[in-house]
Amino acid sequence: MFNKIIVAIDYSPNNIPVFDTAVSLAKNTGAMLMIMYVLAEEEPGYPMIPSYTYYPILDNYDYNLYRKKLEDYQQRGINFLQQKAKEAKSAGVKTEFSQLTGNPGRSICELANTWTADLIVVGSRGLKGLPEMFLGSVSNYVTHHAPCSVLIVRSGIDSESEGTAEAEKIVNQQEFTANQSP
């Protein structure tokens, strides 16, 4: 049925059931599991070039500091993936992992294509309407562009989650702007 399964996860606690579902499916079908994490610039904690400089003009100190922060950030992702791979292997699942940089939806679909995945398992924050429109939806993109089947593991909307809080800020700003128009 499934020979290769990709699970796309991040640090969010909402991804625990996504990961567990993928591991369970891989174990029950004997599939190889690819655990992936995408370093995205929109993600909280992603090191940014100092705002007081103009790209690409950075002095050596700023460049070295930025490079060190980026390396630390990348290593944090690798450590996260290694831990998840260890968990999957201890469940008896053949596992690989991959860390990519870029747009999460596109990266997931590209890896699924090059790795010839049979199934992609992704999570969904449950955003609907304006929050989804402003923040985008990785699961929506993957569903429409994946070269294989997609399983979306839904989690409830967590009003305290960063994504939902950010969506509320955007929606509130839009409402404020609309109310200020003559």
C-alpha positions as CSV (number, residue, x, y, z in Angstrom):
1,M,0.0,0.0,0.0
2,F,2.5,2.6,1.2
3,N,6.2,2.2,0.7
4,K,7.4,5.7,1.4
5,I,5.8,8.1,3.8
6,I,6.8,11.7,4.4
7,V,5.8,13.5,7.6
8,A,6.3,17.2,7.8
9,I,6.6,18.5,11.3
10,D,7.8,21.5,13.3
11,Y,8.3,22.3,17.0
12,S,4.6,22.9,17.6
13,P,2.9,20.6,20.2
14,N,0.1,20.2,17.7
15,N,2.5,18.1,15.6
16,I,2.7,15.3,18.2
17,P,-0.4,13.6,16.8
18,V,0.9,14.2,13.2
19,F,4.2,12.5,14.0
20,D,2.5,9.6,16.0
21,T,0.1,9.0,13.1
22,A,2.9,8.8,10.5
23,V,5.0,6.5,12.7
24,S,1.9,4.2,13.2
25,L,1.1,4.1,9.5
26,A,4.8,3.4,8.6
27,K,5.0,0.7,11.2
28,N,1.7,-1.0,10.2
29,T,2.5,-0.9,6.4
30,G,6.2,-1.5,6.6
31,A,6.9,1.8,4.9
32,M,10.0,3.9,5.0
33,L,9.5,7.1,6.9
34,M,11.0,10.4,5.9
35,I,10.7,13.0,8.7
36,M,11.1,16.5,7.3
37,Y,11.4,20.0,8.8
38,V,11.5,23.2,6.8
39,L,13.4,26.2,8.0
40,A,11.2,29.0,6.9
41,E,12.0,32.7,7.3
42,E,8.5,33.4,8.5
43,E,9.0,31.1,11.5
44,P,9.6,32.6,14.9
45,G,13.2,32.5,15.9
46,Y,14.6,32.5,12.3
47,P,17.7,34.7,12.4
48,M,17.3,37.8,10.4
49,I,19.9,40.1,8.9
50,P,20.2,43.1,11.2
51,S,17.6,45.7,10.3
52,Y,20.0,48.7,10.7
53,T,22.1,47.5,7.7
54,Y,21.3,47.5,4.1
55,Y,21.6,44.1,2.4
56,P,24.0,43.0,1.1
57,I,26.3,45.4,2.9
58,L,27.2,43.9,6.2
59,D,30.3,44.5,8.2
60,N,32.3,41.4,9.2
61,Y,31.0,41.5,12.8
62,D,27.3,41.6,11.6
63,Y,27.9,38.9,9.0
64,N,29.7,36.6,11.4
65,L,27.1,37.1,14.1
66,Y,24.3,36.4,11.6
67,R,26.0,33.3,10.2
68,K,26.6,32.0,13.7
69,K,22.9,32.5,14.6
70,L,21.8,30.8,11.4
71,E,24.1,27.8,12.0
72,D,22.8,27.5,15.6
73,Y,19.2,27.6,14.2
74,Q,20.0,25.0,11.6
75,Q,21.6,22.8,14.2
76,R,18.6,23.1,16.4
77,G,16.5,21.7,13.5
78,I,18.9,18.8,12.9
79,N,18.9,17.9,16.6
80,F,15.1,18.0,16.6
81,L,15.0,15.7,13.5
82,Q,17.6,13.3,15.0
83,Q,15.4,13.0,18.2
84,K,12.3,12.3,16.1
85,A,14.2,9.8,14.0
86,K,15.4,8.0,17.1
87,E,11.8,7.8,18.4
88,A,10.6,6.4,15.1
89,K,13.4,3.9,14.9
90,S,12.7,2.7,18.4
91,A,9.2,2.0,17.3
92,G,10.7,-0.3,14.6
93,V,10.3,2.0,11.6
94,K,12.9,2.5,8.9
95,T,13.6,6.2,9.1
96,E,15.4,9.0,7.3
97,F,15.2,12.8,7.9
98,S,15.6,15.9,5.9
99,Q,15.9,19.6,6.7
100,L,15.2,22.0,4.0
101,T,15.0,25.8,3.7
102,G,12.3,27.8,2.0
103,N,8.6,27.8,1.5
104,P,7.2,24.9,3.6
105,G,4.4,23.8,1.1
106,R,6.7,23.9,-1.9
107,S,9.5,22.1,-0.1
108,I,7.2,19.3,1.1
109,C,5.9,18.8,-2.5
110,E,9.4,18.9,-4.0
111,L,10.7,16.4,-1.6
112,A,7.7,14.1,-2.1
113,N,8.4,14.3,-5.9
114,T,12.2,13.6,-5.7
115,W,11.9,10.9,-3.0
116,T,8.9,9.4,-4.8
117,A,6.7,9.3,-1.7
118,D,3.4,7.5,-1.7
119,L,1.9,9.5,1.2
120,I,2.5,12.9,2.8
121,V,1.3,13.3,6.4
122,V,0.9,17.0,7.5
123,G,-0.9,18.8,10.3
124,S,-3.5,21.5,10.1
125,R,-4.0,24.3,12.6
126,G,-7.6,24.6,11.7
127,L,-7.4,28.1,10.4
128,K,-10.4,29.2,8.3
129,G,-11.5,32.3,6.5
130,L,-9.4,35.4,6.9
131,P,-6.7,33.9,9.2
132,E,-6.0,31.2,6.6
133,M,-6.1,33.8,3.8
134,F,-3.5,36.0,5.5
135,L,-1.3,33.4,7.1
136,G,-1.6,30.8,4.3
137,S,-2.0,27.1,4.8
138,V,0.7,24.6,4.3
139,S,-1.7,21.7,4.3
140,N,-3.9,23.4,1.7
141,Y,-1.0,24.0,-0.6
142,V,0.3,20.5,-0.2
143,T,-3.2,19.0,-0.8
144,H,-3.4,20.9,-4.1
145,H,0.2,20.4,-5.4
146,A,1.4,17.1,-4.0
147,P,2.4,14.3,-6.4
148,C,0.9,11.7,-4.1
149,S,-1.8,11.2,-1.5
150,V,-2.0,13.5,1.4
151,L,-3.3,12.8,4.9
152,I,-4.1,15.8,7.0
153,V,-4.1,15.3,10.8
154,R,-6.3,18.0,12.2
155,S,-5.7,19.6,15.5
156,G,-8.2,21.9,17.3
157,I,-7.8,25.6,17.0
158,D,-5.7,26.7,19.9
159,S,-6.5,30.3,20.6
160,E,-3.2,30.7,22.4
161,S,-1.1,29.3,19.6
162,E,1.2,31.7,17.8
163,G,-0.4,31.2,14.4
164,T,-3.8,32.0,15.7
165,A,-2.6,35.0,17.7
166,E,-0.8,36.3,14.6
167,A,-4.0,35.8,12.6
168,E,-6.0,37.7,15.1
169,K,-3.6,40.6,15.0
170,I,-3.8,40.7,11.2
171,V,-7.6,40.5,11.2
172,N,-7.8,43.2,13.9
173,Q,-5.5,45.4,12.0
174,Q,-7.6,45.0,8.9
175,E,-10.7,45.8,10.8
176,F,-9.1,48.9,12.4
177,T,-7.9,50.1,9.0
178,A,-11.3,49.5,7.5
179,N,-13.0,51.5,10.3
180,Q,-10.6,54.4,9.9
181,S,-11.4,54.9,6.2
182,P,-13.7,57.9,5.5
